[in-house]
């Protein structure tokens, strides 16, 4: 029989070993003795461990409000509503020592508007290792939950994964991408973890963060943005109240949203529905210039403008909003540089 053991200290996996029980009793005894000795050593010098091994401790998990604000100010283009909501929601939650429930954000908008990018910025300003942290978990509908016939298995695995990881680190983050491709009913399986419970079977989920990313509701957001433009209003005049209720109803009644008739919405467990507006030509230019710098090139506005003019916009005649946003820019820019 193969026996695999892990030694954990303060949320850190310090050492892992395997022995063959029954076949090698001497090896087993040695391993147990080594574990005891190592435990004593780590108990004495565990403060050193915190600096070398990622742990569920302030050395590795600490909210940087200034960093998040600066990132949103300088790196997120054309999303004043998302900027305001994200900064206030994350700051309020992270500064609350005893939240009543986990933070639940649902980010909506067309592809290329910045939803994935914002979830990355949030992770980078909470976890020292950002998206590479062992405490940040990314699920993609088409990769992790591809077959509708296996939905019951997916529900069980998802519940076990969340329960197990929050047990290790209460300040865990779970990101669900492609919610519009999620099988209806799957996300309801995690509803208890998002609710107002002190704990479930000895595990508290109140410090966890859940972020849902979806293209659904994008049509409603575009509709509002177009109405403002037709009325001669600035996009900066659009407020969360102009979109949030219509957005939540839109995804609740959309069979392809992943939130169709979900109890997460019905029970008001989503703290904020965050709209990402369609990007304009000027925002595409900003994305292009930033991408040139990231690729090691000197920013050349003429090159970026040439690329931006070749992209698709709508309405067709006025060419106000970009159909692809910033998502295609990294690949397209290489053609023009």
Secondary structure, DSSP 8 states (H G I E B T S, - for coil): -EEEEEEEETTEEEEEEEEETTT-HHHHHHHHHHHHHHHHHHHHHHHHHTTTS--SSTTTB---HHHHHHHHHHH--S-HHHHHHHHHHHHHHHT-TT-SS-EEEEEE-STTSSHHHHHHHHHHTTBTTGGGSTTEEEEEHHHHS--GGGHHHHHHHHHHHHHHHHHH-SS-EEEEE-GGGS-TTSGGGGHHHHSS-S-BTTB--TT-EEEEEESTTHHHHHHHHHHHHHTT--GGG--GGGTHHHHHHHHHT-TTSS-TT-HHHHTT--SEEEE----BHHHHHHHHHHHHHHTT----HHHHHHHHHTS-EESTTT--EESSTTTTHHHHHHHH-
